Amino acid sequence: MSNPTPAEPGHAAAVEEDAVESIVHLMPIVLPLAGGVLMLLLASIAVYLA
């Protein structure tokens, strides 16, 4: 009811691109890098406080 069907459903489905699907292929690269940076920061904070 809140999403009316477009005049050409096939054309609209081909044009619409999901934002999540456009970045999912980068996750195997980004997540380990972000984890490594986070561990480095946490370790440096721990050493500084010790």
N, C-alpha and C positions, 0 to 999 in steps of 0.2 A: 504494500500500500504506500509506503514512503519512498520506494524506488520504482518509479514508473518505467515501463519497458521502452527502450529507444525505438525509433522508427526502423532502424536497420540493426537488429540484434547481433548479427555476425560481424558487421563492421565495427560496432562499438566495442565488442569483446576483443577484437584484434588490436584496437588502438589503445585501450586501457592497459596500463602497466602498473603492477603492484610495487610499491616502494620497498617492501620487505624482500620480495623476490629479486629485486635488482641488486641487493647487497649481500644476500645469503652466500653467494659463491666466494665472498671475501672472508667469511668467518674462520675457516681453517688457518688463515694467515694472521688475522687480526687478534683472535683470542689468545693464542700462545704469546704473541708479542706483548699484548696488554698484561697478561699474567706475569711475564718476566719483568716488565717495568714495575708492576705493583710489588712483586717480591723484592726487587732491588730497593725500592723506596722504603718498604717496611723494614728490611734488614738494616738499612742505613739509619733509620730512626731508632731501631733497637740498639745499635752500636753507639749512637750518639747519647742515648739516655743511660746506657750502662756505665 
